[in-house]
Amino acid sequence: MESAVASGATRPREIYASKGCKAQCGNCVPGVVCLLREARMKQVQAGLIQQTASVAALSA
């Protein structure tokens, strides 16, 4: 999931495509959406940490 998000996936269908499958009945979609949001949050947090470190390095 995280590798698909890192590759630019932003929608459940893009996640399914990256794994070579697709939703059949749709019962798994809410779970995929939740995992997608979590993976995106990790990306955002990592970016913020990196920005903070860059600013701290410039201030030193």
Secondary structure, DSSP 8 states (H G I E B T S, - for coil): -HHHHHTT--SHHHHHHHHT---SSSTTHHHHHHHHHHHHHHHHHHHHHHHHHHHHHHH-
